[in-house]
């Protein structure tokens, strides 16, 4: 009924490696992984409002950063045009 054979350490390691290989599961084939790639839609007005506020904040911050550089760009363009005229 039971196998009372004594195995050498190499045989044990080989057998363990084989068993681990047979039991290993590819994570990308599991339903948990596949479900983690999908997102559910949220039709609640509160969720949409938070999204709109987030977009507005990002646009305002980006606009402020860009608007701080506008005077510098205008000055650079004026000097560039002036230098081009002087060379011709």
C-alpha positions in Angstrom: 0.0 0.0 0.0 2.7 2.5 1.0 6.0 2.9 -0.8 8.7 2.6 1.9 11.5 3.2 -0.6 14.4 5.5 0.6 15.2 8.3 -1.8 18.5 10.0 -2.2 18.6 13.8 -1.7 19.1 14.3 -5.4 16.0 12.2 -6.2 14.0 14.1 -3.6 15.0 17.4 -5.1 14.3 16.2 -8.6 10.9 14.9 -7.5 10.0 18.1 -5.7 11.0 20.2 -8.7 8.7 18.0 -10.9 5.8 18.3 -8.5 6.2 22.1 -8.2 6.3 22.4 -12.0 3.0 20.4 -12.2 1.3 22.5 -9.5 2.5 25.9 -10.8 -0.4 28.1 -12.2 0.1 30.8 -14.8 -1.2 33.9 -13.0 -2.4 35.5 -16.3 -4.8 32.6 -16.9 -6.6 33.1 -13.6 -10.0 34.8 -13.4 -8.7 37.1 -10.7 -6.1 38.5 -13.0 -8.6 38.8 -15.9 -11.1 40.6 -13.6 -8.3 43.0 -12.4 -7.9 44.3 -16.0 -11.6 45.2 -16.3 -13.1 48.4 -14.8 -16.7 48.8 -14.1 -18.6 51.9 -15.2 -20.0 54.1 -12.5 -23.0 56.1 -13.5 -23.5 57.9 -10.2 -23.6 61.7 -10.5 -21.3 62.0 -7.5 -18.6 59.9 -9.2 -18.9 61.9 -12.4 -18.7 65.2 -10.5 -15.5 64.1 -8.7 -14.0 63.3 -12.1 -15.0 66.6 -13.6 -13.6 68.5 -10.6 -10.3 66.5 -10.9 -10.0 67.4 -14.6 -10.8 71.1 -13.9 -8.1 71.2 -11.1 -5.5 69.7 -13.5 -6.4 72.1 -16.2 -6.2 75.1 -13.9 -2.9 74.1 -12.5 -1.4 73.4 -15.9 -2.8 76.8 -17.2 -1.2 78.7 -14.3 2.2 77.1 -14.9 2.0 77.8 -18.6 0.8 81.4 -18.1 3.8 82.2 -15.9 6.0 81.4 -18.8 4.1 83.4 -21.4 5.8 86.8 -20.7 9.2 85.1 -20.9 8.3 83.5 -24.3 7.0 86.9 -25.7 10.3 88.6 -24.6 12.4 85.9 -26.2 10.4 86.1 -29.4 10.8 89.9 -29.6 14.5 89.6 -29.1 14.8 86.8 -31.6 12.9 88.9 -34.3 14.9 92.0 -33.5 18.2 90.0 -33.8 17.0 88.6 -37.1 16.2 92.0 -38.5 19.6 93.4 -37.4 21.5 90.6 -39.2 19.8 91.3 -42.6 
